[in-house]
């Protein structure tokens, strides 16, 4: 059994799940086969995402009557892991899309829900343009304001626009004429939209996390949403959901590490004079390393599965509650604690495994043709998105003081911390 097959299915699967996976497995295999070369060439291959959409990956949760597969949250999760094991870049690139899918499914506005479910069922893919350098969301310089003719116009520059070069639509955070948070969805083909592949991180290079520029871009009134994107009140669009997809990408990397490590050892013919066997695949110490990598992937998967169970249940309850429905505070707090605990376990486990992988071989393991280093680089970048130290502090505050963990995540200038001992 390989690591990838561990993600094959939950314990009990529906016919819809089996049909969806049958369509997707060949696509996952093609993506895995080309992942290292695409990364070597820094090739943003839009065809990979189009193939995923055509096979139904981007509409797994969309009801059948709208053209989707109608899977449950728990059924979708292992398919996300399989894609992450094939190429973690693509799970990250589709992160905004998958969040938007959950947002639409549980959205109280029936017209919005119907409009977007039809789009998603037809294969539309969504990216994002939210972050501005040195500014928190809601304090940015991107504006969405009506012109003299009453048309909404979008102006500004966004950075780290993950997935947008693969997308058909962009979710944009802005401020209105009064400086209040506002959001919009804009076609990538709209007038005045420019997409740049200028992400310079050393990992997750194929996530299309570049710059997006809007120059007097017109926005349809029905695509304008007052109140911004995330105020922490909805789990579907909150940090628990966003972090879930980081954890999926990391867990998929753990399974890829086992797969690639085993493949490398299995095909290697050279050993060391002080090795324990003539062939690496018979060397007890090398096998021990692969076994430890396998256990690390199992541990990451167990932590991830605990998040799937907790988050899936909350999302179902939130959607059922509808507009104005309020979930018990203690239940949401427990969910966030679970997610932040899993983040500590999974990120650290996968980073360690990505380093230990190189113990299975010598100089050939360092070959650029194998690009085994991409697993560590990609995991390191994913782990840096939401620094572990801050989430660990929140967990400590919960355990010691019973303080509910923060749910809304903002990037920008934090308020100055008080001087130690200040009154």
C-alpha positions, -999 to 999 in steps of 0.1 A, spaced: 0 0 0 13 34 -9 7 66 11 -16 80 -16 -40 51 -13 -46 60 24 -66 90 12 -88 68 -11 -121 70 8 -138 75 42 -150 43 59 -184 45 43 -188 59 9 -217 68 -13 -221 59 -50 -217 96 -57 -183 96 -40 -172 65 -59 -182 80 -92 -165 113 -84 -133 95 -74 -133 73 -105 -134 105 -127 -106 122 -107 -80 95 -101 -67 97 -137 -65 135 -134 -46 132 -101 -22 107 -117 -14 131 -145 -9 160 -122 14 139 -99 35 128 -129 41 163 -141 44 181 -107 82 181 -104 88 192 -140 61 220 -138 77 233 -107 112 231 -123 99 252 -152 77 274 -130 49 266 -153 15 279 -143 -5 253 -162 -41 265 -164 -49 232 -181 -44 213 -149 -72 232 -131 -94 231 -162 -90 193 -162 -99 192 -125 -130 213 -131 -140 191 -161 -137 160 -139 -158 177 -112 -133 185 -85 -143 221 -83 -180 212 -78 -178 182 -55 -200 198 -28 -224 215 -53 -258 198 -54 -265 174 -83 -294 195 -96 -268 223 -102 -244 200 -120 -222 190 -90 -215 157 -72 -235 166 -41 -208 151 -18 -207 156 20 -179 176 36 -164 144 49 -165 128 14 -148 157 -2 -119 158 23 -100 127 11 -102 139 -25 -86 171 -15 -59 151 2 -53 131 -30 -49 163 -50 -25 176 -23 -4 144 -25 -3 149 -63 6 186 -61 1 207 -30 3 238 -51 -31 231 -66 -49 227 -33 -35 260 -22 -44 276 -55 -80 264 -51 -83 274 -15 -104 305 -22 -125 285 -45 -132 258 -20 -140 283 7 -164 301 -16 -181 268 -23 -189 264 14 -199 300 17 -224 297 -12 -238 264 1 -247 280 35 -254 315 23 -287 330 36 -293 350 4 -312 326 -19 -306 346 -51 -269 347 -45 -269 310 -36 -287 300 -68 -266 322 -90 -233 309 -77 -243 273 -75 -251 274 -112 -217 290 -119 -199 264 -98 -218 236 -113 -208 248 -148 -172 247 -138 -164 283 -129 -132 286 -107 -127 313 -81 -95 330 -70 -89 359 -46 -75 394 -43 -77 403 -6 -43 412 8 -24 445 6 11 449 18 14 467 52 -24 470 55 -50 449 74 -82 440 56 -106 469 60 -76 494 62 -65 489 26 -63 514 -3 -84 494 -28 -117 511 -33 -151 501 -46 -171 533 -52 -200 543 -75 -191 567 -103 -212 596 -115 -233 572 -136 -240 549 -107 -216 521 -118 -195 504 -92 -158 509 -100 -129 490 -84 -94 505 -81 -63 492 -63 -35 467 -61 -36 434 -43 -8 410 -34 -6 373 -27 -37 367 -49 -35 330 -46 -51 310 -74 -62 340 -95 -42 331 -126 -61 298 -127 -95 314 -120 -125 327 -139 -137 349 -110 -119 369 -83 -132 376 -48 -120 411 -39 -118 429 -5 -121 467 -7 -134 497 12 -163 519 1 -166 558 -1 -170 559 37 -140 537 44 -162 507 54 -154 471 44 -170 459 12 -164 430 -11 -171 420 -47 -167 392 -72 -152 402 -105 -146 383 -138 -109 379 -146 -118 391 -181 -133 423 -168 -120 456 -181 -90 470 -162 -80 437 -145 -43 428 -147 -29 395 -133 9 391 -126 28 360 -118 53 377 -94 51 356 -63 88 352 -52 85 327 -23 108 297 -24 79 273 -21 44 269 -33 56 285 -65 28 272 -87 0 286 -66 -3 317 -88 0 339 -57 9 371 -76 -2 406 -79 -37 417 -91 -43 453 -103 -77 468 -108 -79 500 -128 -114 515 -129 -128 480 -132 -166 479 -135 -185 457 -111 -221 444 -115 -243 456 -86 -254 420 -78 -217 411 -73 -212 438 -46 -214 426 -10 -216 451 19 -198 442 51 -166 426 38 -155 390 37 -150 377 72 -160 392 105 -155 360 124 -192 352 128 -194 325 101 -174 293 103 -178 288 65 -157 318 57 -136 319 90 -102 308 99 -112 273 108 -122 267 72 -92 285 57 -68 267 80 -84 233 72 -72 237 36 -36 245 47 -37 214 69 -50 193 39 -21 206 17 4 197 45 -11 163 51 -10 156 14 27 166 14 33 140 41 18 113 20 38 125 -10 70 123 11 63 86 19 54 79 -18 85 96 -32 108 82 -4 97 46 -10 100 50 -48 135 64 -44 146 35 -22 129 9 -43 147 20 -74 182 27 -59 211 3 -67 240 20 -50 246 18 -13 275 28 11 304 6 22 292 9 58 255 3 48 236 -26 64 228 -44 31 239 -45 -5 207 -28 -18 190 1 0 156 -15 -2 171 -43 20 189 -20 44 172 -21 78 183 14 87 169 28 54 137 9 59 135 23 94 136 59 80 108 51 55 88 35 83 92 66 104 80 87 75 50 65 71 42 69 108 46 107 105 21 107 76 -3 86 97 -1 110 126 -7 140 103 -37 122 87 -52 113 121 -50 150 132 -64 161 99 -93 136 102 -102 150 136 -106 184 120 -127 170 92 -152 155 117 -154 186 138 -155 212 110 -180 192 89 -204 189 117 -203 226 125 -207 236 88 -238 214 85 -253 230 116 -244 265 104 -261 260 70 -292 246 87 -294 275 111 -296 299 81 -297 337 84 -296 349 120 -288 314 133 -263 314 161 -243 283 171 -234 278 208 -203 298 216 -187 268 234 -191 246 203 -174 271 180 -146 277 205 -140 239 207 -138 237 169 -112 264 168 -91 248 195 -92 216 176 -81 233 144 -53 252 161 -41 220 179 -40 201 146 -21 230 130 7 226 157 8 188 152 6 186 114 29 215 105 57 204 128 54 167 119 54 174 81 84 198 83 104 172 102 94 144 78 104 166 48 139 169 63 142 133 74 133 121 39 169 128 28 183 102 52 172 75 28 199 83 3 231 100 -7 239 126 -33 214 113 -58 186 123 -35 197 159 -40 193 158 -77 172 187 -92 156 161 -115 139 145 -84 132 178 -67 126 161 -34 134 195 -18 100 208 -30 83 190 -2 102 209 25 99 242 7 62 238 1 56 227 37 77 256 51 57 282 31 24 267 41 34 266 78 44 303 76 11 316 64 -3 315 99 26 315 123 26 286 148 38 307 177 7 329 177 -17 300 175 2 282 203 -3 313 225 -40 312 218 -41 275 229 -22 283 260 -46 312 269 -75 288 264 -61 261 286 -50 284 314 -75 312 313 -104 298 293 -101 326 268 -119 317 235 -95 315 206 -96 344 181 -114 335 149 -109 365 126 -75 367 110 -61 400 98 -27 408 83 -11 442 88 2 465 115 -7 452 149 -13 476 178 17 483 199 21 458 227 22 473 262 55 475 279 60 446 304 48 456 338 28 486 324 -4 494 344 
